[in-house]
Amino acid sequence: MGKAEARSREHGGGGGGGSGGAGKIFVGGLPRDTTEADFVKHFGQYGEIVDSVIMRDKHTSQPRGFGFITYSNPAVVDRVMDDIHEFNGKQVEIKRTIPKDSVQSKDFKTKKIFVGGLPQAQGRR
């Protein structure tokens, strides 16, 4: 187990829902078979990782298809976002996280939300 993985486990996996930091990114669209080791190895080439987590379903422990990486140096995030990232032939989406305490909720508006963990549809309507 690498240092970043150990830190991730020590801190309860990061959770992705904390106050965040300037060096934290969201990674969406991860293939379900992406391992923690592959995740850390890929993003570790950009800089020192202080926390990493692939989010899992709390009941089944199956990966939910997204995760978070926190770098010790916030400047690394710009380099990460400039590149295209693929895992097992699937391109993933990288977004900079916004710390909760840096945004006034009444001033922050978005037209997009992330919805994950939906069951497979039985048929289309």
MOPAC internal coordinates of N, CA, C and O (Angstrom, degrees):
PM7 1SCF
backbone

  N    0.0000 0     0.00 0     0.00 0    0    0    0
  C    1.4421 1     0.00 0     0.00 0    1    0    0
  C    1.5199 1   108.37 1     0.00 0    2    1    0
  O    1.2310 1   119.83 1   -50.26 1    3    2    1
  N    1.3655 1   117.93 1   129.74 1    3    2    1
  C    1.4459 1   122.18 1  -179.25 1    5    3    2
  C    1.5164 1   112.51 1   -77.51 1    6    5    3
  O    1.2310 1   120.97 1    -8.83 1    7    6    5
  N    1.3502 1   115.75 1   171.17 1    7    6    5
  C    1.4626 1   120.61 1  -179.33 1    9    7    6
  C    1.5199 1   111.83 1   -60.30 1   10    9    7
  O    1.2310 1   120.53 1   135.76 1   11   10    9
  N    1.3417 1   116.60 1   -44.24 1   11   10    9
  C    1.4667 1   119.38 1  -177.85 1   13   11   10
  C    1.5218 1   110.68 1   -65.06 1   14   13   11
  O    1.2310 1   120.57 1   141.20 1   15   14   13
  N    1.3419 1   116.51 1   -38.80 1   15   14   13
  C    1.4595 1   119.26 1   178.72 1   17   15   14
  C    1.5210 1   110.59 1   -65.43 1   18   17   15
  O    1.2310 1   120.53 1   138.24 1   19   18   17
  N    1.3282 1   116.59 1   -41.76 1   19   18   17
  C    1.4608 1   120.11 1   179.78 1   21   19   18
  C    1.5209 1   110.27 1   -62.81 1   22   21   19
  O    1.2310 1   120.40 1   136.29 1   23   22   21
  N    1.3234 1   116.83 1   -43.71 1   23   22   21
  C    1.4655 1   120.02 1   178.65 1   25   23   22
  C    1.5142 1   110.45 1   -63.23 1   26   25   23
  O    1.2310 1   120.52 1   139.40 1   27   26   25
  N    1.3409 1   116.62 1   -40.60 1   27   26   25
  C    1.4542 1   120.20 1   179.77 1   29   27   26
  C    1.5191 1   110.38 1   -59.47 1   30   29   27
  O    1.2310 1   120.52 1   135.70 1   31   30   29
  N    1.3265 1   116.61 1   -44.30 1   31   30   29
  C    1.4569 1   120.06 1  -179.18 1   33   31   30
  C    1.5300 1   111.56 1   -68.93 1   34   33   31
  O    1.2310 1   120.88 1   142.96 1   35   34   33
  N    1.3479 1   115.92 1   -37.04 1   35   34   33
  C    1.4633 1   119.60 1   179.35 1   37   35   34
  C    1.5162 1   112.07 1   -63.12 1   38   37   35
  O    1.2310 1   120.54 1   146.49 1   39   38   37
  N    1.3123 1   116.57 1   -33.51 1   39   38   37
  C    1.4506 1   121.01 1  -177.27 1   41   39   38
  C    1.5160 1   112.16 1   -96.97 1   42   41   39
  O    1.2310 1   119.62 1  -156.30 1   43   42   41
  N    1.3045 1   118.33 1    23.70 1   43   42   41
  C    1.4552 1   121.22 1   177.45 1   45   43   42
  C    1.5086 1   113.36 1    71.68 1   46   45   43
  O    1.2310 1   120.17 1  -157.29 1   47   46   45
  N    1.3273 1   117.28 1    22.71 1   47   46   45
  C    1.4538 1   120.31 1   176.41 1   49   47   46
  C    1.5055 1   113.71 1    84.42 1   50   49   47
  O    1.2310 1   119.04 1  -176.18 1   51   50   49
  N    1.3043 1   119.43 1     3.82 1   51   50   49
  C    1.4636 1   120.22 1   176.73 1   53   51   50
  C    1.4984 1   112.49 1    83.65 1   54   53   51
  O    1.2310 1   119.34 1   136.36 1   55   54   53
  N    1.3140 1   118.87 1   -43.64 1   55   54   53
  C    1.4488 1   122.99 1   175.23 1   57   55   54
  C    1.5022 1   115.20 1    75.15 1   58   57   55
  O    1.2310 1   119.41 1   149.90 1   59   58   57
  N    1.3085 1   118.73 1   -30.10 1   59   58   57
  C    1.4372 1   119.71 1   178.79 1   61   59   58
  C    1.5114 1   114.10 1    75.24 1   62   61   59
  O    1.2310 1   118.93 1   169.99 1   63   62   61
  N    1.3145 1   119.65 1   -10.01 1   63   62   61
  C    1.4386 1   120.69 1  -176.01 1   65   63   62
  C    1.5123 1   113.20 1  -107.86 1   66   65   63
  O    1.2310 1   119.54 1  -173.47 1   67   66   65
  N    1.3111 1   118.48 1     6.53 1   67   66   65
  C    1.4534 1   121.37 1  -178.61 1   69   67   66
  C    1.5096 1   111.48 1   -74.65 1   70   69   67
  O    1.2310 1   120.47 1    12.53 1   71   70   69
  N    1.3072 1   116.71 1  -167.47 1   71   70   69
  C    1.4512 1   120.35 1  -177.56 1   73   71   70
  C    1.5247 1   111.84 1   -70.01 1   74   73   71
  O    1.2310 1   119.96 1   166.03 1   75   74   73
  N    1.3118 1   117.69 1   -13.97 1   75   74   73
  C    1.4545 1   121.50 1   175.44 1   77   75   74
  C    1.5146 1   111.48 1    74.40 1   78   77   75
  O    1.2310 1   121.25 1    11.45 1   79   78   77
  N    1.3086 1   115.22 1  -168.55 1   79   78   77
  C    1.4495 1   120.62 1   178.78 1   81   79   78
  C    1.5053 1   108.54 1  -164.76 1   82   81   79
  O    1.2310 1   120.94 1   -11.57 1   83   82   81
  N    1.3188 1   115.80 1   168.43 1   83   82   81
  C    1.4539 1   120.53 1  -177.30 1   85   83   82
  C    1.5236 1   112.25 1   -65.15 1   86   85   83
  O    1.2310 1   119.83 1   157.67 1   87   86   85
  N    1.3260 1   117.93 1   -22.33 1   87   86   85
  C    1.4537 1   121.21 1  -178.06 1   89   87   86
  C    1.5126 1   113.84 1  -100.48 1   90   89   87
  O    1.2310 1   119.61 1  -156.14 1   91   90   89
  N    1.3267 1   118.35 1    23.86 1   91   90   89
  C    1.4644 1   121.53 1  -175.31 1   93   91   90
  C    1.5221 1   110.41 1  -109.67 1   94   93   91
  O    1.2310 1   121.35 1   -42.92 1   95   94   93
  N    1.3479 1   115.03 1   137.08 1   95   94   93
  C    1.4639 1   120.44 1   177.36 1   97   95   94
  C    1.5211 1   110.72 1  -125.37 1   98   97   95
  O    1.2310 1   121.55 1   -25.38 1   99   98   97
  N    1.3219 1   114.63 1   154.62 1   99   98   97
  C    1.4633 1   124.32 1   172.39 1  101   99   98
  C    1.5154 1   106.46 1   -99.44 1  102  101   99
  O    1.2310 1   120.05 1   -43.86 1  103  102  101
  N    1.3207 1   117.51 1   136.14 1  103  102  101
  C    1.4587 1   122.50 1   176.91 1  105  103  102
  C    1.5221 1   106.68 1  -121.29 1  106  105  103
  O    1.2310 1   120.13 1   -68.45 1  107  106  105
  N    1.3191 1   117.36 1   111.55 1  107  106  105
  C    1.4549 1   121.67 1  -177.17 1  109  107  106
  C    1.5182 1   112.34 1  -112.06 1  110  109  107
  O    1.2310 1   121.06 1   -23.77 1  111  110  109
  N    1.3140 1   115.58 1   156.23 1  111  110  109
  C    1.4579 1   121.03 1   178.52 1  113  111  110
  C    1.5118 1   113.98 1    80.73 1  114  113  111
  O    1.2310 1   120.41 1  -155.43 1  115  114  113
  N    1.3320 1   116.83 1    24.57 1  115  114  113
  C    1.4745 1   120.18 1   179.09 1  117  115  114
  C    1.5240 1   110.51 1   -69.11 1  118  117  115
  O    1.2310 1   120.08 1   -44.34 1  119  118  117
  N    1.3273 1   117.45 1   135.66 1  119  118  117
  C    1.4662 1   118.82 1   172.48 1  121  119  118
  C    1.5260 1   109.41 1   -60.46 1  122  121  119
  O    1.2310 1   120.29 1   -33.79 1  123  122  121
  N    1.3124 1   117.04 1   146.21 1  123  122  121
  C    1.4666 1   121.85 1  -175.80 1  125  123  122
  C    1.5341 1   112.69 1   -62.57 1  126  125  123
  O    1.2310 1   120.23 1   157.65 1  127  126  125
  N    1.3317 1   117.17 1   -22.35 1  127  126  125
  C    1.4597 1   119.35 1  -178.12 1  129  127  126
  C    1.5353 1   113.35 1   -92.82 1  130  129  127
  O    1.2310 1   119.78 1  -169.34 1  131  130  129
  N    1.3412 1   118.03 1    10.66 1  131  130  129
  C    1.4561 1   121.12 1   177.49 1  133  131  130
  C    1.5231 1   109.25 1   -69.75 1  134  133  131
  O    1.2310 1   120.77 1   -52.95 1  135  134  133
  N    1.3281 1   116.13 1   127.05 1  135  134  133
  C    1.4671 1   119.95 1  -179.79 1  137  135  134
  C    1.5267 1   109.82 1   -91.23 1  138  137  135
  O    1.2310 1   121.29 1   -20.31 1  139  138  137
  N    1.3259 1   115.13 1   159.69 1  139  138  137
  C    1.4686 1   120.78 1   176.14 1  141  139  138
  C    1.5298 1   109.50 1   -58.69 1  142  141  139
  O    1.2310 1   120.26 1   139.77 1  143  142  141
  N    1.3242 1   117.11 1   -40.23 1  143  142  141
  C    1.4625 1   121.41 1  -178.83 1  145  143  142
  C    1.5273 1   111.23 1   -62.99 1  146  145  143
  O    1.2310 1   120.00 1   135.13 1  147  146  145
  N    1.3401 1   117.61 1   -44.87 1  147  146  145
  C    1.4661 1   121.11 1   178.36 1  149  147  146
  C    1.5304 1   110.98 1   -64.09 1  150  149  147
  O    1.2310 1   121.00 1   139.37 1  151  150  149
  N    1.3203 1   115.69 1   -40.63 1  151  150  149
  C    1.4640 1   123.28 1  -179.48 1  153  151  150
  C    1.5345 1   109.86 1   -60.06 1  154  153  151
  O    1.2310 1   120.73 1   128.63 1  155  154  153
  N    1.3180 1   116.21 1   -51.37 1  155  154  153
  C    1.4678 1   122.15 1  -178.98 1  157  155  154
  C    1.5288 1   110.64 1   -68.00 1  158  157  155
  O    1.2310 1   119.97 1   139.38 1  159  158  157
  N    1.3090 1   117.66 1   -40.62 1  159  158  157
  C    1.4723 1   121.16 1  -179.48 1  161  159  158
  C    1.5271 1   110.41 1   -61.74 1  162  161  159
  O    1.2310 1   120.65 1   134.34 1  163  162  161
  N    1.3293 1   116.37 1   -45.66 1  163  162  161
  C    1.4685 1   120.31 1  -178.23 1  165  163  162
  C    1.5309 1   111.35 1   -63.17 1  166  165  163
  O    1.2310 1   120.32 1   127.39 1  167  166  165
  N    1.3159 1   116.99 1   -52.61 1  167  166  165
  C    1.4568 1   120.18 1  -175.35 1  169  167  166
  C    1.5229 1   112.93 1   -79.57 1  170  169  167
  O    1.2310 1   120.02 1   162.42 1  171  170  169
  N    1.3225 1   117.56 1   -17.58 1  171  170  169
  C    1.4587 1   121.84 1   177.60 1  173  171  170
  C    1.5104 1   113.19 1   -69.74 1  174  173  171
  O    1.2310 1   119.89 1   161.23 1  175  174  173
  N    1.3344 1   117.81 1   -18.77 1  175  174  173
  C    1.4598 1   119.54 1   179.04 1  177  175  174
  C    1.5350 1   112.14 1   -69.97 1  178  177  175
  O    1.2310 1   120.03 1   166.29 1  179  178  177
  N    1.3305 1   117.54 1   -13.71 1  179  178  177
  C    1.4663 1   120.93 1  -179.05 1  181  179  178
  C    1.5210 1   113.06 1   -91.52 1  182  181  179
  O    1.2310 1   119.81 1   155.72 1  183  182  181
  N    1.3179 1   117.97 1   -24.28 1  183  182  181
  C    1.4537 1   121.12 1  -179.10 1  185  183  182
  C    1.5167 1   110.90 1   169.70 1  186  185  183
  O    1.2310 1   121.09 1    -1.53 1  187  186  185
  N    1.3397 1   115.52 1   178.47 1  187  186  185
  C    1.4586 1   120.73 1  -178.18 1  189  187  186
  C    1.5294 1   110.87 1   -71.00 1  190  189  187
  O    1.2310 1   121.18 1   -54.59 1  191  190  189
  N    1.3249 1   115.35 1   125.41 1  191  190  189
  C    1.4567 1   122.25 1   178.88 1  193  191  190
  C    1.5224 1   108.16 1   -93.59 1  194  193  191
  O    1.2310 1   120.63 1   -50.45 1  195  194  193
  N    1.3333 1   116.41 1   129.55 1  195  194  193
  C    1.4624 1   119.95 1   177.51 1  197  195  194
  C    1.5237 1   111.59 1  -102.09 1  198  197  195
  O    1.2310 1   119.95 1   162.20 1  199  198  197
  N    1.3364 1   117.70 1   -17.80 1  199  198  197
  C    1.4596 1   120.97 1   177.18 1  201  199  198
  C    1.5202 1   108.81 1  -158.13 1  202  201  199
  O    1.2310 1   120.60 1   -35.71 1  203  202  201
  N    1.3166 1   116.46 1   144.29 1  203  202  201
  C    1.4592 1   121.29 1   176.86 1  205  203  202
  C    1.5174 1   108.74 1  -150.88 1  206  205  203
  O    1.2310 1   121.05 1   -31.77 1  207  206  205
  N    1.3299 1   115.60 1   148.23 1  207  206  205
  C    1.4577 1   119.77 1   178.26 1  209  207  206
  C    1.5248 1   109.18 1  -157.92 1  210  209  207
  O    1.2310 1   121.25 1   -42.59 1  211  210  209
  N    1.3184 1   115.21 1   137.41 1  211  210  209
  C    1.4642 1   121.80 1   167.23 1  213  211  210
  C    1.5189 1   104.04 1  -104.11 1  214  213  211
  O    1.2310 1   120.49 1   -60.12 1  215  214  213
  N    1.3035 1   116.67 1   119.88 1  215  214  213
  C    1.4552 1   121.13 1  -175.16 1  217  215  214
  C    1.5366 1   110.35 1   -68.88 1  218  217  215
  O    1.2310 1   121.17 1   -40.04 1  219  218  217
  N    1.3331 1   115.37 1   139.96 1  219  218  217
  C    1.4620 1   122.40 1  -178.12 1  221  219  218
  C    1.5203 1   110.52 1  -126.81 1  222  221  219
  O    1.2310 1   120.98 1   -28.82 1  223  222  221
  N    1.3159 1   115.74 1   151.18 1  223  222  221
  C    1.4538 1   121.55 1   175.75 1  225  223  222
  C    1.5247 1   108.48 1   -65.95 1  226  225  223
  O    1.2310 1   120.31 1   -48.17 1  227  226  225
  N    1.3250 1   117.01 1   131.83 1  227  226  225
  C    1.4659 1   119.49 1  -174.38 1  229  227  226
  C    1.5284 1   112.75 1   -70.73 1  230  229  227
  O    1.2310 1   119.61 1   160.24 1  231  230  229
  N    1.3286 1   118.34 1   -19.76 1  231  230  229
  C    1.4653 1   120.79 1  -179.97 1  233  231  230
  C    1.5260 1   113.12 1   -93.54 1  234  233  231
  O    1.2310 1   120.59 1   138.99 1  235  234  233
  N    1.3383 1   116.48 1   -41.01 1  235  234  233
  C    1.4642 1   120.11 1  -175.34 1  237  235  234
  C    1.5322 1   113.35 1  -102.92 1  238  237  235
  O    1.2310 1   120.07 1   166.28 1  239  238  237
  N    1.3177 1   117.46 1   -13.72 1  239  238  237
  C    1.4691 1   124.22 1  -175.40 1  241  239  238
  C    1.5229 1   113.12 1    63.17 1  242  241  239
  O    1.2310 1   119.84 1  -166.28 1  243  242  241
  N    1.3210 1   117.91 1    13.72 1  243  242  241
  C    1.4570 1   121.50 1   176.45 1  245  243  242
  C    1.5305 1   109.37 1   -78.86 1  246  245  243
  O    1.2310 1   119.93 1   -35.70 1  247  246  245
  N    1.3344 1   117.74 1   144.30 1  247  246  245
  C    1.4692 1   120.62 1   178.27 1  249  247  246
  C    1.5295 1   110.38 1   -60.16 1  250  249  247
  O    1.2310 1   120.82 1   -37.34 1  251  250  249
  N    1.3255 1   116.03 1   142.66 1  251  250  249
  C    1.4589 1   121.57 1  -178.43 1  253  251  250
  C    1.5278 1   112.51 1   -95.00 1  254  253  251
  O    1.2310 1   119.71 1   177.48 1  255  254  253
  N    1.3330 1   118.16 1    -2.52 1  255  254  253
  C    1.4614 1   120.68 1   175.46 1  257  255  254
  C    1.5217 1   115.01 1    92.66 1  258  257  255
  O    1.2310 1   120.24 1  -168.08 1  259  258  257
  N    1.3288 1   117.14 1    11.92 1  259  258  257
  C    1.4582 1   119.48 1   175.25 1  261  259  258
  C    1.5212 1   109.99 1  -151.85 1  262  261  259
  O    1.2310 1   121.60 1   -16.33 1  263  262  261
  N    1.3332 1   114.54 1   163.67 1  263  262  261
  C    1.4557 1   119.42 1  -178.91 1  265  263  262
  C    1.5068 1   111.19 1  -159.66 1  266  265  263
  O    1.2310 1   121.17 1     3.95 1  267  266  265
  N    1.3333 1   115.36 1  -176.05 1  267  266  265
  C    1.4513 1   122.25 1  -178.31 1  269  267  266
  C    1.5197 1   109.34 1  -136.82 1  270  269  267
  O    1.2310 1   121.07 1   -33.52 1  271  270  269
  N    1.3337 1   115.56 1   146.48 1  271  270  269
  C    1.4555 1   123.39 1   175.46 1  273  271  270
  C    1.5290 1   106.81 1  -129.41 1  274  273  271
  O    1.2310 1   120.51 1   -44.59 1  275  274  273
  N    1.3294 1   116.63 1   135.41 1  275  274  273
  C    1.4653 1   121.03 1   174.71 1  277  275  274
  C    1.5231 1   108.35 1  -120.67 1  278  277  275
  O    1.2310 1   121.33 1   -55.00 1  279  278  277
  N    1.3309 1   115.06 1   125.00 1  279  278  277
  C    1.4611 1   121.74 1   179.23 1  281  279  278
  C    1.5200 1   110.56 1   -98.48 1  282  281  279
  O    1.2310 1   120.78 1   -29.61 1  283  282  281
  N    1.3381 1   116.11 1   150.39 1  283  282  281
  C    1.4620 1   120.53 1   177.16 1  285  283  282
  C    1.5259 1   110.82 1   -69.32 1  286  285  283
  O    1.2310 1   120.19 1   149.61 1  287  286  285
  N    1.3330 1   117.25 1   -30.39 1  287  286  285
  C    1.4618 1   122.26 1   179.97 1  289  287  286
  C    1.5345 1   109.02 1  -110.75 1  290  289  287
  O    1.2310 1   119.49 1   -67.23 1  291  290  289
  N    1.3295 1   118.57 1   112.77 1  291  290  289
  C    1.4692 1   121.40 1  -178.74 1  293  291  290
  C    1.5299 1   114.19 1   -59.72 1  294  293  291
  O    1.2310 1   119.35 1   155.64 1  295  294  293
  N    1.3241 1   118.84 1   -24.36 1  295  294  293
  C    1.4578 1   122.15 1  -179.84 1  297  295  294
  C    1.5317 1   111.94 1   -64.47 1  298  297  295
  O    1.2310 1   120.16 1   157.07 1  299  298  297
  N    1.3134 1   117.31 1   -22.93 1  299  298  297
  C    1.4629 1   122.19 1  -179.53 1  301  299  298
  C    1.5306 1   110.98 1   -63.13 1  302  301  299
  O    1.2310 1   120.33 1   147.62 1  303  302  301
  N    1.3168 1   116.97 1   -32.38 1  303  302  301
  C    1.4700 1   121.38 1  -176.78 1  305  303  302
  C    1.5230 1   111.58 1   -56.45 1  306  305  303
  O    1.2310 1   119.77 1   140.10 1  307  306  305
  N    1.3326 1   118.05 1   -39.90 1  307  306  305
  C    1.4658 1   121.00 1   178.96 1  309  307  306
  C    1.5211 1   111.17 1   -60.46 1  310  309  307
  O    1.2310 1   120.21 1   137.51 1  311  310  309
  N    1.3331 1   117.20 1   -42.49 1  311  310  309
  C    1.4695 1   120.58 1   179.08 1  313  311  310
  C    1.5264 1   110.82 1   -65.46 1  314  313  311
  O    1.2310 1   120.48 1   139.24 1  315  314  313
  N    1.3225 1   116.70 1   -40.76 1  315  314  313
  C    1.4643 1   120.83 1   179.67 1  317  315  314
  C    1.5301 1   109.98 1   -62.75 1  318  317  315
  O    1.2310 1   120.62 1   136.49 1  319  318  317
  N    1.3113 1   116.42 1   -43.51 1  319  318  317
  C    1.4622 1   120.67 1  -177.02 1  321  319  318
  C    1.5273 1   112.84 1   -70.54 1  322  321  319
  O    1.2310 1   119.88 1   158.19 1  323  322  321
  N    1.3301 1   117.83 1   -21.81 1  323  322  321
  C    1.4630 1   121.47 1   179.01 1  325  323  322
  C    1.5252 1   112.58 1   -74.67 1  326  325  323
  O    1.2310 1   120.09 1   158.88 1  327  326  325
  N    1.3284 1   117.44 1   -21.12 1  327  326  325
  C    1.4679 1   121.58 1  -177.54 1  329  327  326
  C    1.5221 1   111.86 1   -95.86 1  330  329  327
  O    1.2310 1   121.42 1   -17.71 1  331  330  329
  N    1.3324 1   114.88 1   162.29 1  331  330  329
  C    1.4685 1   122.63 1   172.45 1  333  331  330
  C    1.5212 1   106.26 1   -97.73 1  334  333  331
  O    1.2310 1   120.41 1   -46.21 1  335  334  333
  N    1.3191 1   116.81 1   133.79 1  335  334  333
  C    1.4591 1   121.23 1  -175.34 1  337  335  334
  C    1.5243 1   110.17 1  -118.90 1  338  337  335
  O    1.2310 1   121.41 1   -47.85 1  339  338  337
  N    1.3404 1   114.91 1   132.15 1  339  338  337
  C    1.4610 1   121.28 1   178.99 1  341  339  338
  C    1.5160 1   110.16 1  -128.69 1  342  341  339
  O    1.2310 1   121.46 1   -38.97 1  343  342  341
  N    1.3276 1   114.80 1   141.03 1  343  342  341
  C    1.4637 1   122.63 1   173.48 1  345  343  342
  C    1.5226 1   106.52 1  -126.93 1  346  345  343
  O    1.2310 1   120.49 1   -58.37 1  347  346  345
  N    1.3304 1   116.66 1   121.63 1  347  346  345
  C    1.4621 1   122.49 1  -179.92 1  349  347  346
  C    1.5255 1   111.72 1    51.15 1  350  349  347
  O    1.2310 1   120.75 1  -137.59 1  351  350  349
  N    1.3481 1   116.17 1    42.41 1  351  350  349
  C    1.4553 1   121.46 1   176.93 1  353  351  350
  C    1.5228 1   115.03 1    78.59 1  354  353  351
  O    1.2310 1   119.89 1  -175.93 1  355  354  353
  N    1.3188 1   117.82 1     4.07 1  355  354  353
  C    1.4630 1   121.43 1  -179.31 1  357  355  354
  C    1.5260 1   108.99 1  -111.79 1  358  357  355
  O    1.2310 1   120.66 1   -54.34 1  359  358  357
  N    1.3396 1   116.34 1   125.66 1  359  358  357
  C    1.4620 1   120.38 1   178.69 1  361  359  358
  C    1.5225 1   109.45 1   -74.61 1  362  361  359
  O    1.2310 1   120.81 1   -45.27 1  363  362  361
  N    1.3286 1   116.06 1   134.73 1  363  362  361
  C    1.4605 1   121.28 1   179.12 1  365  363  362
  C    1.5305 1   109.52 1  -106.87 1  366  365  363
  O    1.2310 1   121.26 1   -19.43 1  367  366  365
  N    1.3204 1   115.19 1   160.57 1  367  366  365
  C    1.4551 1   121.97 1  -178.46 1  369  367  366
  C    1.5325 1   109.15 1  -102.16 1  370  369  367
  O    1.2310 1   120.94 1   -46.51 1  371  370  369
  N    1.3254 1   115.80 1   133.49 1  371  370  369
  C    1.4574 1   121.62 1   179.67 1  373  371  370
  C    1.5273 1   108.09 1  -114.83 1  374  373  371
  O    1.2310 1   121.01 1   -49.41 1  375  374  373
  N    1.3326 1   115.68 1   130.59 1  375  374  373
  C    1.4676 1   120.28 1   176.27 1  377  375  374
  C    1.5166 1   108.68 1  -135.17 1  378  377  375
  O    1.2310 1   121.31 1   -35.15 1  379  378  377
  N    1.3110 1   115.10 1   144.85 1  379  378  377
  C    1.4627 1   121.40 1   174.75 1  381  379  378
  C    1.5288 1   107.02 1   -75.95 1  382  381  379
  O    1.2310 1   120.38 1   -44.63 1  383  382  381
  N    1.3369 1   116.87 1   135.37 1  383  382  381
  C    1.4572 1   119.06 1   177.10 1  385  383  382
  C    1.5188 1   109.11 1   -82.49 1  386  385  383
  O    1.2310 1   121.16 1   -25.48 1  387  386  385
  N    1.3243 1   115.39 1   154.52 1  387  386  385
  C    1.4505 1   121.71 1   179.52 1  389  387  386
  C    1.5224 1   107.40 1  -114.38 1  390  389  387
  O    1.2310 1   119.87 1   -65.39 1  391  390  389
  N    1.3349 1   117.86 1   114.61 1  391  390  389
  C    1.4623 1   119.81 1   179.98 1  393  391  390
  C    1.5249 1   110.74 1   -58.42 1  394  393  391
  O    1.2310 1   120.55 1   -42.25 1  395  394  393
  N    1.3229 1   116.56 1   137.75 1  395  394  393
  C    1.4656 1   121.42 1  -177.54 1  397  395  394
  C    1.5173 1   112.16 1   -58.47 1  398  397  395
  O    1.2310 1   120.11 1   141.85 1  399  398  397
  N    1.3291 1   117.39 1   -38.15 1  399  398  397
  C    1.4549 1   119.54 1  -175.99 1  401  399  398
  C    1.5293 1   113.86 1   -77.15 1  402  401  399
  O    1.2310 1   119.41 1   174.48 1  403  402  401
  N    1.3408 1   118.73 1    -5.52 1  403  402  401
  C    1.4576 1   120.47 1  -179.20 1  405  403  402
  C    1.5230 1   112.27 1   -99.45 1  406  405  403
  O    1.2310 1   119.93 1   178.81 1  407  406  405
  N    1.3235 1   117.74 1    -1.19 1  407  406  405
  C    1.4575 1   121.57 1  -176.63 1  409  407  406
  C    1.5200 1   109.29 1  -124.90 1  410  409  407
  O    1.2310 1   121.21 1   -50.70 1  411  410  409
  N    1.3111 1   115.30 1   129.30 1  411  410  409
  C    1.4551 1   119.61 1   172.60 1  413  411  410
  C    1.5213 1   106.73 1   -81.21 1  414  413  411
  O    1.2310 1   119.55 1   -58.47 1  415  414  413
  N    1.3165 1   118.46 1   121.53 1  415  414  413
  C    1.4601 1   121.87 1  -173.15 1  417  415  414
  C    1.5216 1   112.31 1   -59.20 1  418  417  415
  O    1.2310 1   119.19 1   146.50 1  419  418  417
  N    1.3363 1   119.15 1   -33.50 1  419  418  417
  C    1.4584 1   120.47 1  -179.43 1  421  419  418
  C    1.5272 1   112.14 1   -73.41 1  422  421  419
  O    1.2310 1   120.31 1   157.02 1  423  422  421
  N    1.3509 1   117.02 1   -22.98 1  423  422  421
  C    1.4551 1   121.01 1  -179.16 1  425  423  422
  C    1.5299 1   112.88 1   -91.94 1  426  425  423
  O    1.2310 1   120.50 1   160.91 1  427  426  425
  N    1.3228 1   116.65 1   -19.09 1  427  426  425
  C    1.4656 1   120.63 1  -174.68 1  429  427  426
  C    1.5314 1   109.12 1   -94.00 1  430  429  427
  O    1.2310 1   121.31 1   -59.20 1  431  430  429
  N    1.3214 1   115.10 1   120.80 1  431  430  429
  C    1.4611 1   119.28 1   179.54 1  433  431  430
  C    1.5236 1   108.42 1  -126.82 1  434  433  431
  O    1.2310 1   120.92 1   -40.50 1  435  434  433
  N    1.3208 1   115.84 1   139.50 1  435  434  433
  C    1.4598 1   120.80 1   176.60 1  437  435  434
  C    1.5141 1   108.42 1  -136.76 1  438  437  435
  O    1.2310 1   121.41 1   -28.81 1  439  438  437
  N    1.3101 1   114.91 1   151.19 1  439  438  437
  C    1.4588 1   120.33 1   178.09 1  441  439  438
  C    1.5117 1   111.09 1  -106.08 1  442  441  439
  O    1.2310 1   120.76 1  -179.01 1  443  442  441
  N    1.3443 1   116.14 1     0.99 1  443  442  441
  C    1.4550 1   120.49 1  -178.28 1  445  443  442
  C    1.5184 1   109.99 1  -123.52 1  446  445  443
  O    1.2310 1   121.20 1   -36.45 1  447  446  445
  N    1.3096 1   115.31 1   143.55 1  447  446  445
  C    1.4588 1   120.95 1   172.50 1  449  447  446
  C    1.5184 1   107.60 1  -134.89 1  450  449  447
  O    1.2310 1   120.98 1   -24.84 1  451  450  449
  N    1.3256 1   115.73 1   155.16 1  451  450  449
  C    1.4596 1   120.89 1   176.89 1  453  451  450
  C    1.5225 1   108.13 1   -98.56 1  454  453  451
  O    1.2310 1   120.80 1   -52.42 1  455  454  453
  N    1.3208 1   116.07 1   127.58 1  455  454  453
  C    1.4609 1   121.48 1   175.59 1  457  455  454
  C    1.5175 1   106.77 1  -121.60 1  458  457  455
  O    1.2310 1   120.67 1   -61.20 1  459  458  457
  N    1.3288 1   116.33 1   118.80 1  459  458  457
  C    1.4561 1   119.85 1  -178.13 1  461  459  458
  C    1.5073 1   111.85 1  -129.51 1  462  461  459
  O    1.2310 1   120.84 1   -10.89 1  463  462  461
  N    1.3049 1   116.01 1   169.11 1  463  462  461
  C    1.4542 1   121.72 1   176.35 1  465  463  462
  C    1.5119 1   114.49 1    75.04 1  466  465  463
  O    1.2310 1   120.42 1  -159.21 1  467  466  465
  N    1.3390 1   116.81 1    20.79 1  467  466  465
  C    1.4568 1   119.39 1   178.59 1  469  467  466
  C    1.5231 1   109.98 1   -76.81 1  470  469  467
  O    1.2310 1   120.10 1   -37.74 1  471  470  469
  N    1.3338 1   117.42 1   142.26 1  471  470  469
  C    1.4606 1   119.18 1   177.71 1  473  471  470
  C    1.5304 1   110.41 1   -68.60 1  474  473  471
  O    1.2310 1   121.11 1   -24.21 1  475  474  473
  N    1.3265 1   115.48 1   155.79 1  475  474  473
  C    1.4570 1   119.82 1   176.65 1  477  475  474
  C    1.5244 1   109.55 1   -63.69 1  478  477  475
  O    1.2310 1   120.02 1   -42.57 1  479  478  477
  N    1.3150 1   117.57 1   137.43 1  479  478  477
  C    1.4660 1   121.98 1  -178.78 1  481  479  478
  C    1.5283 1   109.25 1   -74.08 1  482  481  479
  O    1.2310 1   120.38 1   -40.66 1  483  482  481
  N    1.3320 1   116.87 1   139.34 1  483  482  481
  C    1.4610 1   121.94 1   177.56 1  485  483  482
  C    1.5123 1   110.87 1   -74.99 1  486  485  483
  O    1.2310 1   119.91 1   143.38 1  487  486  485
  N    1.2774 1   117.77 1   -36.62 1  487  486  485
  C    1.4653 1   122.76 1   178.55 1  489  487  486
  C    1.4954 1   108.77 1  -158.65 1  490  489  487
  O    1.2310 1   120.51 1   -16.95 1  491  490  489
  N    1.3146 1   116.63 1   163.05 1  491  490  489
  C    1.4512 1   119.59 1  -178.87 1  493  491  490
  C    1.5211 1   109.33 1   -92.77 1  494  493  491
  O    1.2310 1   121.58 1   -31.81 1  495  494  493
  N    1.3043 1   114.58 1   148.19 1  495  494  493
  C    1.4672 1   120.27 1   178.16 1  497  495  494
  C    1.4852 1   110.53 1  -114.03 1  498  497  495
  O    1.2310 1   120.10 1   180.00 1  499  498  497

